[in-house]
């Protein structure tokens, strides 16, 4: 029997393991370090150490300052980083704990859909005050929002409306165990987004895991009274 995943898988950045080590060193130091100090401590060539340090500065992960001095001579360039400490993250475990708690509550369906709607209204690209959104533009904006979240959507017109094929679930590991909660939030996400832009279509259903990597949402014309 396999237990829960306690830490998230680390992000893969080929060729950047050494830069991560340099960043870790800066964050553990109690004072700014020079290129020579980093190179000596890590067994690197000075140019290699400078390359990684400057890369961290360009990425916004470190700061470069000039050492103040009162005597003649070229001042040293120092590097420091005050960002959050490095280490494993357990957001997947937290998500599983929270969705498991929600699943244990009574009558959670409407509440989870409303939660999704609130975020859909927040995330969607809103039109200008005088702009009217037709069905085609609504699907374009919905796809753009879903793609930004990580669903990799593909939308196709059907006889009854639009089929949105979600080729990747960014919350798959949690959704497989708590489909009722996670997929209700995703349906609400689409409904809230379309409501926010006053689209003439709405999301009527979400069929989870049609295949191990595919979910299908369906959009239909919004009722006149909606």
C-alpha atoms as an extended CHARMM CRD file, in Angstrom:
* protein
*
       226  EXT
         1         1  UNK       CA              0.0000000000        0.0000000000        0.0000000000  PROA      1               0.0000000000
         2         2  UNK       CA              1.3730000000        3.3840000000       -1.0110000000  PROA      2               0.0000000000
         3         3  UNK       CA              1.1060000000        6.2060000000        1.5090000000  PROA      3               0.0000000000
         4         4  UNK       CA              0.5030000000        9.8760000000        0.7810000000  PROA      4               0.0000000000
         5         5  UNK       CA              3.1950000000       11.9460000000       -0.8710000000  PROA      5               0.0000000000
         6         6  UNK       CA              4.7310000000       14.0500000000        1.8770000000  PROA      6               0.0000000000
         7         7  UNK       CA              6.7350000000       16.4570000000       -0.2830000000  PROA      7               0.0000000000
         8         8  UNK       CA              6.2140000000       17.8170000000       -3.7740000000  PROA      8               0.0000000000
         9         9  UNK       CA              8.5290000000       16.6660000000       -6.5370000000  PROA      9               0.0000000000
        10        10  UNK       CA             11.2830000000       19.2520000000       -7.0740000000  PROA      10              0.0000000000
        11        11  UNK       CA             11.0880000000       21.3900000000      -10.1960000000  PROA      11              0.0000000000
        12        12  UNK       CA             13.4370000000       20.1320000000      -12.8590000000  PROA      12              0.0000000000
        13        13  UNK       CA             15.9880000000       22.6840000000      -14.0740000000  PROA      13              0.0000000000
        14        14  UNK       CA             18.6790000000       20.7910000000      -15.9800000000  PROA      14              0.0000000000
        15        15  UNK       CA             22.1310000000       22.2830000000      -15.5200000000  PROA      15              0.0000000000
        16        16  UNK       CA             21.0860000000       24.5390000000      -12.6490000000  PROA      16              0.0000000000
        17        17  UNK       CA             21.8000000000       22.2930000000       -9.6820000000  PROA      17              0.0000000000
        18        18  UNK       CA             25.0650000000       24.0980000000       -8.9660000000  PROA      18              0.0000000000
        19        19  UNK       CA             23.3510000000       27.4880000000       -9.1260000000  PROA      19              0.0000000000
        20        20  UNK       CA             20.8490000000       26.2570000000       -6.5520000000  PROA      20              0.0000000000
        21        21  UNK       CA             23.7650000000       25.2880000000       -4.3120000000  PROA      21              0.0000000000
        22        22  UNK       CA             25.2460000000       28.7810000000       -4.6870000000  PROA      22              0.0000000000
        23        23  UNK       CA             21.8990000000       30.3270000000       -3.7800000000  PROA      23              0.0000000000
        24        24  UNK       CA             21.6300000000       28.0840000000       -0.7420000000  PROA      24              0.0000000000
        25        25  UNK       CA             25.0790000000       29.1790000000        0.3700000000  PROA      25              0.0000000000
        26        26  UNK       CA             24.1700000000       32.8620000000        0.0800000000  PROA      26              0.0000000000
        27        27  UNK       CA             21.0130000000       32.3540000000        2.1210000000  PROA      27              0.0000000000
        28        28  UNK       CA             22.8490000000       30.4950000000        4.8680000000  PROA      28              0.0000000000
        29        29  UNK       CA             25.6320000000       33.0680000000        5.1600000000  PROA      29              0.0000000000
        30        30  UNK       CA             25.3980000000       35.6610000000        7.9260000000  PROA      30              0.0000000000
        31        31  UNK       CA             26.9310000000       38.3670000000        5.7220000000  PROA      31              0.0000000000
        32        32  UNK       CA             27.3390000000       39.1910000000        2.0020000000  PROA      32              0.0000000000
        33        33  UNK       CA             29.9360000000       37.1160000000        0.1820000000  PROA      33              0.0000000000
        34        34  UNK       CA             32.4210000000       37.9490000000       -2.5310000000  PROA      34              0.0000000000
        35        35  UNK       CA             32.9710000000       35.9630000000       -5.7040000000  PROA      35              0.0000000000
        36        36  UNK       CA             36.2710000000       34.6670000000       -4.3550000000  PROA      36              0.0000000000
        37        37  UNK       CA             34.6830000000       33.5130000000       -1.0920000000  PROA      37              0.0000000000
        38        38  UNK       CA             31.9490000000       31.6010000000       -2.9360000000  PROA      38              0.0000000000
        39        39  UNK       CA             34.4600000000       30.0790000000       -5.3610000000  PROA      39              0.0000000000
        40        40  UNK       CA             36.7850000000       28.9800000000       -2.5570000000  PROA      40              0.0000000000
        41        41  UNK       CA             34.0090000000       27.5030000000       -0.4100000000  PROA      41              0.0000000000
        42        42  UNK       CA             32.4630000000       25.5410000000       -3.2750000000  PROA      42              0.0000000000
        43        43  UNK       CA             35.6090000000       24.5560000000       -5.1370000000  PROA      43              0.0000000000
        44        44  UNK       CA             34.6790000000       26.5400000000       -8.2450000000  PROA      44              0.0000000000
        45        45  UNK       CA             36.7080000000       28.6070000000      -10.6510000000  PROA      45              0.0000000000
        46        46  UNK       CA             36.2300000000       32.3010000000       -9.9410000000  PROA      46              0.0000000000
        47        47  UNK       CA             34.6530000000       32.8630000000      -13.3530000000  PROA      47              0.0000000000
        48        48  UNK       CA             32.2010000000       29.9940000000      -12.7850000000  PROA      48              0.0000000000
        49        49  UNK       CA             31.2120000000       31.3650000000       -9.3940000000  PROA      49              0.0000000000
        50        50  UNK       CA             30.7120000000       34.8390000000      -10.8890000000  PROA      50              0.0000000000
        51        51  UNK       CA             28.5890000000       33.3500000000      -13.6800000000  PROA      51              0.0000000000
        52        52  UNK       CA             26.2120000000       31.6980000000      -11.2100000000  PROA      52              0.0000000000
        53        53  UNK       CA             26.0960000000       34.7170000000       -8.8880000000  PROA      53              0.0000000000
        54        54  UNK       CA             25.3050000000       37.1110000000      -11.7150000000  PROA      54              0.0000000000
        55        55  UNK       CA             22.6710000000       34.6840000000      -12.9850000000  PROA      55              0.0000000000
        56        56  UNK       CA             20.9950000000       34.7210000000       -9.5790000000  PROA      56              0.0000000000
        57        57  UNK       CA             20.9790000000       38.5120000000       -9.6360000000  PROA      57              0.0000000000
        58        58  UNK       CA             19.3990000000       38.5360000000      -13.1040000000  PROA      58              0.0000000000
        59        59  UNK       CA             16.7350000000       36.1170000000      -11.8970000000  PROA      59              0.0000000000
        60        60  UNK       CA             15.9280000000       38.3860000000       -8.9620000000  PROA      60              0.0000000000
        61        61  UNK       CA             17.0990000000       35.8100000000       -6.4050000000  PROA      61              0.0000000000
        62        62  UNK       CA             20.1560000000       37.6760000000       -5.1450000000  PROA      62              0.0000000000
        63        63  UNK       CA             21.4380000000       41.2150000000       -4.7160000000  PROA      63              0.0000000000
        64        64  UNK       CA             24.7840000000       42.6510000000       -5.7870000000  PROA      64              0.0000000000
        65        65  UNK       CA             26.3560000000       45.4870000000       -3.7930000000  PROA      65              0.0000000000
        66        66  UNK       CA             29.7110000000       47.2290000000       -3.5840000000  PROA      66              0.0000000000
        67        67  UNK       CA             31.6510000000       46.9070000000       -0.3530000000  PROA      67              0.0000000000
        68        68  UNK       CA             32.1880000000       50.3100000000        1.2350000000  PROA      68              0.0000000000
        69        69  UNK       CA             35.8410000000       51.0730000000        1.9650000000  PROA      69              0.0000000000
        70        70  UNK       CA             37.8210000000       54.0740000000        3.1310000000  PROA      70              0.0000000000
        71        71  UNK       CA             41.2400000000       53.0130000000        1.8460000000  PROA      71              0.0000000000
        72        72  UNK       CA             42.5060000000       53.2110000000       -1.7480000000  PROA      72              0.0000000000
        73        73  UNK       CA             41.8530000000       50.2850000000       -4.0250000000  PROA      73              0.0000000000
        74        74  UNK       CA             39.0640000000       48.6970000000       -5.9410000000  PROA      74              0.0000000000
        75        75  UNK       CA             36.0870000000       47.8070000000       -3.6710000000  PROA      75              0.0000000000
        76        76  UNK       CA             34.8600000000       44.2160000000       -3.6660000000  PROA      76              0.0000000000
        77        77  UNK       CA             31.5400000000       43.2150000000       -5.2180000000  PROA      77              0.0000000000
        78        78  UNK       CA             29.4150000000       41.3680000000       -2.6760000000  PROA      78              0.0000000000
        79        79  UNK       CA             26.4030000000       39.1170000000       -3.1260000000  PROA      79              0.0000000000
        80        80  UNK       CA             23.5740000000       38.3200000000       -0.7400000000  PROA      80              0.0000000000
        81        81  UNK       CA             20.0920000000       36.7950000000       -0.7420000000  PROA      81              0.0000000000
        82        82  UNK       CA             17.3730000000       37.3410000000        1.8320000000  PROA      82              0.0000000000
        83        83  UNK       CA             14.6560000000       35.2950000000        0.1180000000  PROA      83              0.0000000000
        84        84  UNK       CA             12.7420000000       32.3990000000        1.6610000000  PROA      84              0.0000000000
        85        85  UNK       CA             14.7580000000       29.3810000000        2.7120000000  PROA      85              0.0000000000
        86        86  UNK       CA             15.1530000000       26.5280000000        0.2690000000  PROA      86              0.0000000000
        87        87  UNK       CA             13.7510000000       23.0950000000        0.9760000000  PROA      87              0.0000000000
        88        88  UNK       CA             10.9720000000       20.6630000000        0.1560000000  PROA      88              0.0000000000
        89        89  UNK       CA              7.4140000000       21.9010000000       -0.2570000000  PROA      89              0.0000000000
        90        90  UNK       CA              4.2790000000       19.9160000000        0.6020000000  PROA      90              0.0000000000
        91        91  UNK       CA              1.5160000000       21.7970000000       -1.1830000000  PROA      91              0.0000000000
        92        92  UNK       CA              0.1750000000       18.5860000000       -2.7080000000  PROA      92              0.0000000000
        93        93  UNK       CA             -0.2270000000       17.1020000000        0.7500000000  PROA      93              0.0000000000
        94        94  UNK       CA             -1.9010000000       20.2890000000        1.9910000000  PROA      94              0.0000000000
        95        95  UNK       CA             -4.2920000000       20.2330000000       -0.9780000000  PROA      95              0.0000000000
        96        96  UNK       CA             -5.1620000000       16.6090000000       -0.2650000000  PROA      96              0.0000000000
        97        97  UNK       CA             -5.7790000000       17.3780000000        3.4040000000  PROA      97              0.0000000000
        98        98  UNK       CA             -8.0500000000       20.3200000000        2.6100000000  PROA      98              0.0000000000
        99        99  UNK       CA            -10.0390000000       18.5430000000       -0.0980000000  PROA      99              0.0000000000
       100       100  UNK       CA            -10.3890000000       15.5220000000        2.1510000000  PROA      100             0.0000000000
       101       101  UNK       CA            -11.8100000000       17.7580000000        4.8550000000  PROA      101             0.0000000000
       102       102  UNK       CA            -14.2500000000       19.3710000000        2.4210000000  PROA      102             0.0000000000
       103       103  UNK       CA            -15.3420000000       15.9290000000        1.2070000000  PROA      103             0.0000000000
       104       104  UNK       CA            -16.2060000000       14.9680000000        4.7670000000  PROA      104             0.0000000000
       105       105  UNK       CA            -18.6650000000       17.8390000000        5.1370000000  PROA      105             0.0000000000
       106       106  UNK       CA            -22.3420000000       17.4760000000        4.2760000000  PROA      106             0.0000000000
       107       107  UNK       CA            -23.7970000000       18.9970000000        1.0960000000  PROA      107             0.0000000000
       108       108  UNK       CA            -20.5090000000       20.4150000000       -0.1820000000  PROA      108             0.0000000000
       109       109  UNK       CA            -21.4410000000       20.4150000000       -3.8940000000  PROA      109             0.0000000000
       110       110  UNK       CA            -22.9960000000       23.8950000000       -4.1670000000  PROA      110             0.0000000000
       111       111  UNK       CA            -20.3220000000       25.4360000000       -1.9770000000  PROA      111             0.0000000000
       112       112  UNK       CA            -17.4100000000       24.0810000000       -3.9900000000  PROA      112             0.0000000000
       113       113  UNK       CA            -18.9900000000       25.2290000000       -7.2560000000  PROA      113             0.0000000000
       114       114  UNK       CA            -19.4380000000       28.7170000000       -5.7830000000  PROA      114             0.0000000000
       115       115  UNK       CA            -15.8090000000       28.7160000000       -4.7110000000  PROA      115             0.0000000000
       116       116  UNK       CA            -14.7890000000       27.9330000000       -8.2680000000  PROA      116             0.0000000000
       117       117  UNK       CA            -17.0930000000       30.6480000000       -9.5930000000  PROA      117             0.0000000000
       118       118  UNK       CA            -15.4830000000       33.2540000000       -7.3620000000  PROA      118             0.0000000000
       119       119  UNK       CA            -12.0360000000       32.4130000000       -8.7070000000  PROA      119             0.0000000000
       120       120  UNK       CA            -13.2970000000       32.2510000000      -12.2860000000  PROA      120             0.0000000000
       121       121  UNK       CA            -14.6630000000       35.7800000000      -11.9490000000  PROA      121             0.0000000000
       122       122  UNK       CA            -11.3210000000       36.8670000000      -10.5660000000  PROA      122             0.0000000000
       123       123  UNK       CA             -9.0930000000       35.2070000000      -13.1760000000  PROA      123             0.0000000000
       124       124  UNK       CA            -10.9290000000       35.8760000000      -16.4430000000  PROA      124             0.0000000000
       125       125  UNK       CA             -9.8850000000       38.7230000000      -18.7290000000  PROA      125             0.0000000000
       126       126  UNK       CA            -12.7010000000       41.2470000000      -18.3930000000  PROA      126             0.0000000000
       127       127  UNK       CA            -14.0410000000       43.2250000000      -21.3490000000  PROA      127             0.0000000000
       128       128  UNK       CA            -14.0620000000       47.0090000000      -21.5770000000  PROA      128             0.0000000000
       129       129  UNK       CA            -17.2820000000       48.6680000000      -20.3260000000  PROA      129             0.0000000000
       130       130  UNK       CA            -18.6090000000       49.1670000000      -23.8640000000  PROA      130             0.0000000000
       131       131  UNK       CA            -17.4110000000       45.7960000000      -25.2200000000  PROA      131             0.0000000000
       132       132  UNK       CA            -19.8700000000       42.9890000000      -25.9090000000  PROA      132             0.0000000000
       133       133  UNK       CA            -18.5230000000       39.4470000000      -25.8290000000  PROA      133             0.0000000000
       134       134  UNK       CA            -19.9180000000       36.9760000000      -28.3380000000  PROA      134             0.0000000000
       135       135  UNK       CA            -19.6930000000       33.2120000000      -27.9890000000  PROA      135             0.0000000000
       136       136  UNK       CA            -16.4840000000       32.8740000000      -30.0030000000  PROA      136             0.0000000000
       137       137  UNK       CA            -14.6510000000       35.5400000000      -28.0140000000  PROA      137             0.0000000000
       138       138  UNK       CA            -15.9470000000       34.0510000000      -24.7580000000  PROA      138             0.0000000000
       139       139  UNK       CA            -14.4170000000       30.6770000000      -25.6560000000  PROA      139             0.0000000000
       140       140  UNK       CA            -11.1290000000       32.3540000000      -26.5960000000  PROA      140             0.0000000000
       141       141  UNK       CA            -10.9430000000       34.1030000000      -23.2150000000  PROA      141             0.0000000000
       142       142  UNK       CA            -11.9790000000       30.9920000000      -21.3390000000  PROA      142             0.0000000000
       143       143  UNK       CA             -9.3190000000       28.9330000000      -23.1080000000  PROA      143             0.0000000000
       144       144  UNK       CA             -6.7290000000       31.5850000000      -22.3300000000  PROA      144             0.0000000000
       145       145  UNK       CA             -7.6030000000       31.4920000000      -18.6320000000  PROA      145             0.0000000000
       146       146  UNK       CA             -7.6240000000       27.6940000000      -18.4910000000  PROA      146             0.0000000000
       147       147  UNK       CA             -4.3050000000       27.5310000000      -20.3160000000  PROA      147             0.0000000000
       148       148  UNK       CA             -2.7460000000       29.9760000000      -17.8480000000  PROA      148             0.0000000000
       149       149  UNK       CA             -3.8550000000       27.7240000000      -14.9740000000  PROA      149             0.0000000000
       150       150  UNK       CA             -2.3460000000       24.6890000000      -16.7230000000  PROA      150             0.0000000000
       151       151  UNK       CA             -5.2660000000       22.7610000000      -18.2730000000  PROA      151             0.0000000000
       152       152  UNK       CA             -3.9400000000       22.8860000000      -21.8680000000  PROA      152             0.0000000000
       153       153  UNK       CA             -7.4770000000       23.2740000000      -23.3000000000  PROA      153             0.0000000000
       154       154  UNK       CA             -8.6230000000       22.5900000000      -26.8560000000  PROA      154             0.0000000000
       155       155  UNK       CA            -12.1000000000       23.7870000000      -27.8000000000  PROA      155             0.0000000000
       156       156  UNK       CA            -14.2060000000       22.4600000000      -30.6570000000  PROA      156             0.0000000000
       157       157  UNK       CA            -17.6650000000       23.4400000000      -31.8500000000  PROA      157             0.0000000000
       158       158  UNK       CA            -20.3710000000       20.7660000000      -31.5990000000  PROA      158             0.0000000000
       159       159  UNK       CA            -24.0040000000       20.5650000000      -32.6900000000  PROA      159             0.0000000000
       160       160  UNK       CA            -25.1570000000       21.6590000000      -29.2300000000  PROA      160             0.0000000000
       161       161  UNK       CA            -22.4030000000       24.1200000000      -28.3280000000  PROA      161             0.0000000000
       162       162  UNK       CA            -18.6910000000       23.7790000000      -27.5910000000  PROA      162             0.0000000000
       163       163  UNK       CA            -16.6090000000       20.9000000000      -26.2670000000  PROA      163             0.0000000000
       164       164  UNK       CA            -13.5820000000       21.9650000000      -24.2060000000  PROA      164             0.0000000000
       165       165  UNK       CA            -11.0340000000       19.1800000000      -23.9870000000  PROA      165             0.0000000000
       166       166  UNK       CA             -8.8280000000       19.6360000000      -20.9190000000  PROA      166             0.0000000000
       167       167  UNK       CA             -5.7130000000       17.7060000000      -21.8310000000  PROA      167             0.0000000000
       168       168  UNK       CA             -3.9580000000       18.1660000000      -18.5250000000  PROA      168             0.0000000000
       169       169  UNK       CA             -5.2520000000       18.5380000000      -14.9850000000  PROA      169             0.0000000000
       170       170  UNK       CA             -2.8430000000       20.6750000000      -12.9300000000  PROA      170             0.0000000000
       171       171  UNK       CA             -4.3610000000       19.1260000000       -9.7900000000  PROA      171             0.0000000000
       172       172  UNK       CA             -4.5040000000       15.5730000000      -11.0720000000  PROA      172             0.0000000000
       173       173  UNK       CA             -3.0050000000       13.7890000000       -8.0720000000  PROA      173             0.0000000000
       174       174  UNK       CA             -5.5550000000       15.3700000000       -5.7440000000  PROA      174             0.0000000000
       175       175  UNK       CA             -8.4310000000       15.2280000000       -8.2490000000  PROA      175             0.0000000000
       176       176  UNK       CA             -8.0570000000       11.4570000000       -8.6570000000  PROA      176             0.0000000000
       177       177  UNK       CA             -8.7330000000       11.0030000000       -4.9350000000  PROA      177             0.0000000000
       178       178  UNK       CA            -11.2900000000       13.7930000000       -4.4710000000  PROA      178             0.0000000000
       179       179  UNK       CA            -12.9620000000       14.0750000000       -7.8550000000  PROA      179             0.0000000000
       180       180  UNK       CA            -16.2360000000       15.3760000000       -6.4270000000  PROA      180             0.0000000000
       181       181  UNK       CA            -14.5810000000       18.3770000000       -4.7960000000  PROA      181             0.0000000000
       182       182  UNK       CA            -11.8730000000       19.2970000000       -7.3040000000  PROA      182             0.0000000000
       183       183  UNK       CA            -13.9860000000       18.8720000000      -10.4350000000  PROA      183             0.0000000000
       184       184  UNK       CA            -16.8650000000       20.8440000000       -8.9000000000  PROA      184             0.0000000000
       185       185  UNK       CA            -14.4240000000       23.6910000000       -8.3260000000  PROA      185             0.0000000000
       186       186  UNK       CA            -13.2200000000       23.4400000000      -11.9270000000  PROA      186             0.0000000000
       187       187  UNK       CA            -16.7760000000       23.5190000000      -13.2780000000  PROA      187             0.0000000000
       188       188  UNK       CA            -17.5080000000       26.5420000000      -11.1250000000  PROA      188             0.0000000000
       189       189  UNK       CA            -14.2750000000       28.1580000000      -12.3490000000  PROA      189             0.0000000000
       190       190  UNK       CA            -15.5700000000       28.0500000000      -15.9180000000  PROA      190             0.0000000000
       191       191  UNK       CA            -19.0950000000       29.1010000000      -15.0030000000  PROA      191             0.0000000000
       192       192  UNK       CA            -17.9110000000       32.0850000000      -12.9770000000  PROA      192             0.0000000000
       193       193  UNK       CA            -15.5400000000       33.2020000000      -15.7230000000  PROA      193             0.0000000000
       194       194  UNK       CA            -18.2640000000       33.1140000000      -18.3610000000  PROA      194             0.0000000000
       195       195  UNK       CA            -20.7350000000       34.8850000000      -16.0720000000  PROA      195             0.0000000000
       196       196  UNK       CA            -18.2210000000       37.6300000000      -15.3350000000  PROA      196             0.0000000000
       197       197  UNK       CA            -17.8580000000       38.5530000000      -19.0220000000  PROA      197             0.0000000000
       198       198  UNK       CA            -21.6140000000       38.1710000000      -19.6210000000  PROA      198             0.0000000000
       199       199  UNK       CA            -20.9880000000       35.4560000000      -22.1990000000  PROA      199             0.0000000000
       200       200  UNK       CA            -23.9010000000       34.0140000000      -24.1640000000  PROA      200             0.0000000000
       201       201  UNK       CA            -22.6850000000       30.5160000000      -23.2490000000  PROA      201             0.0000000000
       202       202  UNK       CA            -22.1940000000       28.7080000000      -19.9590000000  PROA      202             0.0000000000
       203       203  UNK       CA            -20.4250000000       25.5530000000      -18.7760000000  PROA      203             0.0000000000
       204       204  UNK       CA            -23.0920000000       22.9140000000      -18.2140000000  PROA      204             0.0000000000
       205       205  UNK       CA            -21.0040000000       19.8620000000      -17.3570000000  PROA      205             0.0000000000
       206       206  UNK       CA            -17.5240000000       18.5350000000      -16.7210000000  PROA      206             0.0000000000
       207       207  UNK       CA            -16.7730000000       14.8790000000      -17.3740000000  PROA      207             0.0000000000
       208       208  UNK       CA            -13.6340000000       13.9400000000      -15.4340000000  PROA      208             0.0000000000
       209       209  UNK       CA            -10.9640000000       11.5060000000      -16.6000000000  PROA      209             0.0000000000
       210       210  UNK       CA            -12.5240000000       10.3600000000      -19.8430000000  PROA      210             0.0000000000
       211       211  UNK       CA             -9.0270000000        8.9960000000      -20.2990000000  PROA      211             0.0000000000
       212       212  UNK       CA             -6.2860000000        9.0610000000      -17.6580000000  PROA      212             0.0000000000
       213       213  UNK       CA             -5.1760000000       12.4590000000      -18.9800000000  PROA      213             0.0000000000
       214       214  UNK       CA             -8.3450000000       13.9910000000      -20.4370000000  PROA      214             0.0000000000
       215       215  UNK       CA            -11.4070000000       15.7010000000      -19.0000000000  PROA      215             0.0000000000
       216       216  UNK       CA            -14.1800000000       17.1730000000      -21.1470000000  PROA      216             0.0000000000
       217       217  UNK       CA            -16.2870000000       20.2330000000      -20.3650000000  PROA      217             0.0000000000
       218       218  UNK       CA            -19.3230000000       21.2260000000      -22.3840000000  PROA      218             0.0000000000
       219       219  UNK       CA            -20.5190000000       24.7420000000      -23.0940000000  PROA      219             0.0000000000
       220       220  UNK       CA            -24.0820000000       25.4480000000      -24.2010000000  PROA      220             0.0000000000
       221       221  UNK       CA            -26.0780000000       28.6040000000      -24.9060000000  PROA      221             0.0000000000
       222       222  UNK       CA            -26.9700000000       30.3930000000      -21.7190000000  PROA      222             0.0000000000
       223       223  UNK       CA            -30.7060000000       30.3740000000      -20.9680000000  PROA      223             0.0000000000
       224       224  UNK       CA            -32.3280000000       33.7400000000      -21.5760000000  PROA      224             0.0000000000
       225       225  UNK       CA            -33.3460000000       33.9990000000      -17.9220000000  PROA      225             0.0000000000
       226       226  UNK       CA            -29.7820000000       33.3740000000      -16.6220000000  PROA      226             0.0000000000
